[in-house]
Amino acid sequence: MKMTMNEKQEQKRKELYIDKSYTPIVHDEENILEVNKLKKYFPVEDGMLQRIVGYVKAVDGISFKIKKGTTMGLVGESGCGKTTVGRALLRLIEKTSGEVIFEGKELYDYSKKELRALRPKIQIIFQDPYSSLSPRLPIREIIGEAVREHKIVTSEEYDDYLDQIMEDCGLQPYHKDRYPHEFSGGQRQRICIARALALNPDFVVCDEPVSALDVSVQAQIINLLMDLQKKFNLTYLFISHDLSVVEHISNTIGVMYLGEIVEYGNKADIFNNPSHPYTKALFSAIPVPDPTVEINRIVMEGTPPSPMNPPSGCKFHTRCSYCMDICKTKVPEVIVLENDHVVACHLYDK
């Protein structure tokens, strides 16, 4: 039987881009989430027949783990694939290949019915608190709609439960009948946090939750997230491009560049000993409030390459001041520096 054009394109995609070379990971009960060689490629179509002419490699084989009750910060410049990682972890978009192990089970092995039952455990706080809230619903419905749908509490306990969640997130119960446009940006983000918290989750993806807020309000929201984490033993993946915020809230940090994690480790190891040239450049851009302190700024040359046609070898070599000949041809292996501090760079090849 002859294959249709769509079937041929799908077969080509599988042959070229699904990676089956990785070794399945062994689950550690301390970890709530374990990611192994995760990839997410978006097809690029062109022409009248909308043929696939390439792929945007938004996430290109990343691996990390998050212990229960801790926060992992994921940092990198805009367009490096941070948000795509968060959405792939929650199955808001489907992965291309790799493993996502949540509480010991492959998340992508869940059926639709099983995934629906799991949804309350895995939540997300979006970047823009206004566009993520329906302008036609009062706060009571925004926070409580999923609570009723998943039957988190009985109907008799419903109103008291909402009041308690709102108070935990710094909102007053009498706000329940108001609409999103009646609140400030910081209050709207508290509503988004309350909506996620109301489902009693175990794992929350915070997708740049403070980037759209004033600096003074950012501190309030960060402190709120940390207080809620202690109270409810929450686990966060905190996505941001603000290293000062990440340093304040995170236990471990992954530095991402063009779909890959180039450095990963404990917060102290990353901040005290940044090892990858890209990490050093990011850290040199952190503002220092003392005007008398001289900072050795590392200015990266050029612009990030296209994720559709990334450079061969190390993806950062086109902007790296330490670039060697091997960087242009060979993909660097992950090198363990100390403890769980790892880096993907030829500077540390043995």
GIFENTA-V717742 format. One record per residue. N is the residue number from 1. PHI is phi in whole degrees, -180 to 180 (NA if undefined). NEAR is the number of other C-alpha atoms within 12 Angstrom. Layout:
{{N PHI NEAR} {N PHI NEAR}}
This chain:
{{1 NA 4} {2 -75 7} {3 -86 11} {4 -75 10} {5 -62 14} {6 -65 16} {7 -67 15} {8 -65 15} {9 -65 24} {10 -67 19} {11 -63 16} {12 -62 20} {13 -60 25} {14 -65 17} {15 -66 14} {16 -87 16} {17 -123 29} {18 -87 25} {19 -95 24} {20 -111 19} {21 -86 12} {22 -76 18} {23 -94 12} {24 -57 20} {25 -82 21} {26 -96 18} {27 -70 23} {28 -109 19} {29 -64 17} {30 -70 18} {31 -93 27} {32 -84 35} {33 -140 40} {34 -134 34} {35 -115 40} {36 -132 32} {37 54 32} {38 -71 40} {39 -129 37} {40 -141 38} {41 -112 33} {42 -105 25} {43 -69 24} {44 -110 19} {45 -107 16} {46 -150 12} {47 86 9} {48 -65 7} {49 -89 11} {50 53 14} {51 -76 20} {52 -77 23} {53 -108 18} {54 174 23} {55 -138 28} {56 -87 29} {57 -87 37} {58 -67 37} {59 -129 41} {60 -128 38} {61 84 36} {62 -95 41} {63 -139 38} {64 -167 41} {65 -143 43} {66 -131 41} {67 -77 30} {68 -60 28} {69 78 29} {70 -117 34} {71 -125 40} {72 -105 42} {73 -91 44} {74 -117 50} {75 -120 44} {76 159 36} {77 -74 27} {78 -59 22} {79 90 27} {80 -84 35} {81 110 39} {82 -62 38} {83 -65 37} {84 -62 37} {85 -59 46} {86 -60 40} {87 -72 29} {88 -69 32} {89 -66 42} {90 -98 36} {91 60 30} {92 -77 21} {93 -131 18} {94 -89 25} {95 -72 36} {96 -91 36} {97 -163 30} {98 103 35} {99 -123 38} {100 -128 41} {101 -99 32} {102 -111 36} {103 51 26} {104 88 21} {105 -128 25} {106 -62 26} {107 -62 31} {108 -84 27} {109 -91 18} {110 -70 19} {111 -74 13} {112 -60 13} {113 -68 10} {114 -67 15} {115 -66 21} {116 -63 19} {117 -69 19} {118 -82 26} {119 -50 31} {120 -58 28} {121 -78 29} {122 -124 37} {123 -126 35} {124 -138 41} {125 -113 40} {126 -82 33} {127 -70 30} {128 -98 24} {129 -70 34} {130 -86 27} {131 -71 18} {132 -89 24} {133 -114 31} {134 -71 21} {135 -71 19} {136 -95 16} {137 -112 20} {138 -72 24} {139 -60 36} {140 -55 35} {141 -77 29} {142 -61 33} {143 -80 41} {144 -95 37} {145 -59 24} {146 -72 27} {147 -62 31} {148 -70 24} {149 -63 20} {150 -95 20} {151 54 20} {152 -67 25} {153 -134 21} {154 -75 15} {155 -64 16} {156 -70 12} {157 -92 16} {158 -58 24} {159 -63 23} {160 -64 19} {161 -65 28} {162 -62 39} {163 -59 25} {164 -67 23} {165 -62 34} {166 -64 34} {167 -66 24} {168 -62 26} {169 -99 36} {170 80 27} {171 -112 31} {172 -92 23} {173 -57 24} {174 -72 17} {175 -78 26} {176 -60 29} {177 -96 19} {178 -90 23} {179 -111 25} {180 -55 32} {181 -69 20} {182 -88 20} {183 -117 24} {184 -78 19} {185 -62 30} {186 -65 34} {187 -67 34} {188 -64 43} {189 -68 44} {190 -64 46} {191 -65 49} {192 -62 43} {193 -66 45} {194 -63 47} {195 -62 37} {196 -71 38} {197 -68 43} {198 -62 44} {199 -91 35} {200 56 32} {201 -78 31} {202 -102 34} {203 -132 40} {204 -129 46} {205 -91 43} {206 -102 43} {207 -91 36} {208 48 36} {209 -72 44} {210 -120 40} {211 -68 31} {212 -96 25} {213 -112 25} {214 -64 17} {215 -60 17} {216 -65 15} {217 -75 22} {218 -56 28} {219 -62 22} {220 -64 23} {221 -68 36} {222 -62 35} {223 -64 21} {224 -63 29} {225 -62 42} {226 -69 29} {227 -65 19} {228 -66 32} {229 -63 30} {230 -67 18} {231 -72 16} {232 -113 24} {233 55 23} {234 -83 33} {235 -118 43} {236 -117 46} {237 -107 49} {238 -103 48} {239 -93 45} {240 -162 40} {241 -113 36} {242 -99 31} {243 -68 34} {244 -65 28} {245 -68 31} {246 -62 41} {247 -62 31} {248 -73 25} {249 -107 35} {250 -93 38} {251 -101 31} {252 -126 37} {253 -137 45} {254 -116 48} {255 -102 50} {256 -114 42} {257 -142 43} {258 50 38} {259 87 42} {260 -125 44} {261 -89 45} {262 -92 44} {263 -155 43} {264 -148 43} {265 173 38} {266 -67 33} {267 -56 30} {268 -62 21} {269 -65 24} {270 -68 36} {271 -78 31} {272 -83 15} {273 -141 22} {274 -63 29} {275 -112 31} {276 -76 40} {277 -54 33} {278 -69 40} {279 -62 38} {280 -61 29} {281 -66 29} {282 -63 30} {283 -67 32} {284 -69 22} {285 -91 21} {286 -67 22} {287 -65 18} {288 -114 15} {289 -69 10} {290 -88 8} {291 -70 8} {292 -84 7} {293 -83 10} {294 -90 11} {295 -111 17} {296 -85 15} {297 -71 16} {298 -102 20} {299 -96 19} {300 -77 23} {301 -82 15} {302 71 12} {303 -122 17} {304 -60 26} {305 -64 24} {306 -72 22} {307 -68 30} {308 -80 23} {309 -132 17} {310 -69 28} {311 -65 22} {312 -74 19} {313 68 22} {314 -75 37} {315 -66 36} {316 -90 44} {317 -65 36} {318 -72 27} {319 -123 25} {320 -97 29} {321 -78 20} {322 -99 24} {323 -57 23} {324 -116 20} {325 -61 17} {326 -65 19} {327 -65 28} {328 -82 23} {329 -123 18} {330 -115 21} {331 -70 23} {332 -69 30} {333 -82 23} {334 -79 28} {335 -107 24} {336 -85 20} {337 -89 25} {338 -165 16} {339 50 14} {340 -102 23} {341 -84 30} {342 -126 32} {343 -144 37} {344 -109 37} {345 -158 37} {346 -71 31} {347 -62 25} {348 -110 19} {349 -63 17} {350 -80 11}}
